[in-house]
């Protein structure tokens, strides 16, 4: 191998080195962006857990509020039935003459 061939080979190696450095820099920037994205996703997942806990609490409170009118209505119906039964028993007792 003469000096000219060595120079050509050296130039090829230098060119490849420059291209590889550019690719490495691009990969480093992409890696940093990917790392930031992963960090953001982890933070969002953490916030979602907190938000899910809040939604669960709100859901239970809403269910309690929705059940309240039903409880009141049941109470009113029970008292109305007691009143009707008491009136019928009172009527029967008054007719029997006790």
C-alpha positions in Angstrom: 0.0 0.0 0.0 1.4 3.3 -1.0 1.0 6.6 0.7 -1.9 7.7 -1.6 -3.9 4.6 -0.7 -3.2 5.1 2.9 -4.4 8.8 2.6 -7.6 7.7 0.8 -8.3 5.0 3.5 -7.6 7.6 6.2 -9.9 10.0 4.6 -12.7 7.4 4.4 -12.1 6.6 8.1 -12.3 10.3 9.0 -15.5 10.7 6.9 -17.1 7.7 8.6 -16.0 9.1 12.0 -17.7 12.4 11.3 -20.9 10.7 10.1 -20.9 8.5 13.2 -20.4 11.5 15.5 -23.4 13.2 13.9 -25.5 10.0 14.3 -24.4 9.7 17.9 -25.3 13.3 18.7 -28.7 12.8 17.1 -29.2 9.6 19.1 -28.2 11.4 22.3 -30.8 14.1 21.7 -33.5 11.5 20.9 -32.5 9.6 24.0 -32.9 12.7 26.1 -36.3 13.4 24.6 -37.3 9.8 25.2 -36.1 10.1 28.8 -38.1 13.3 29.3 -41.2 11.6 27.8 -40.8 8.6 30.2 -40.5 11.0 33.2 -43.6 12.9 32.1 -45.6 9.6 31.7 -44.5 8.5 35.2 -45.6 11.8 36.6 -49.0 11.6 34.8 -49.5 8.1 36.0 -48.9 9.3 39.6 -51.4 12.1 39.1 -53.9 9.7 37.6 -53.7 7.5 40.7 -54.4 10.5 42.9 -57.3 11.5 40.7 -58.7 8.0 40.7 -58.7 8.0 44.4 -60.6 11.4 44.4 -63.1 10.0 41.8 -63.7 6.9 44.0 -64.4 9.2 47.0 -66.8 11.3 45.0 -68.5 8.3 43.6 -69.2 6.9 47.0 -70.5 10.3 48.2 -72.8 10.6 45.1 -74.1 7.1 45.7 -74.9 8.1 49.3 -76.7 11.2 48.1 -78.7 9.2 45.5 -79.8 6.7 48.2 -81.0 9.3 50.6 -84.4 10.1 48.9 -85.0 6.4 48.6 -84.5 6.0 52.4 -86.8 8.9 53.1 -89.5 7.5 50.7 -89.2 4.1 52.4 -89.6 5.7 55.8 -92.8 7.6 54.6 -94.3 4.4 53.2 -93.6 2.5 56.4 -95.3 5.1 58.5 -98.3 5.3 56.1 -98.7 1.5 56.4 -98.5 1.7 60.2 -101.1 4.4 60.1 -103.5 2.4 57.9 -103.0 -0.7 60.0 -103.6 1.3 63.2 -106.7 2.9 61.7 -108.1 -0.5 60.6 -107.4 -2.0 64.0 -109.0 1.0 65.7 -112.0 0.8 63.5 -112.4 -2.9 64.2 -112.0 -2.4 67.9 -114.6 0.4 67.9 -117.1 -1.8 66.0 -116.6 -4.7 68.4 -117.1 -2.3 71.3 -114.1 -2.8 73.4 
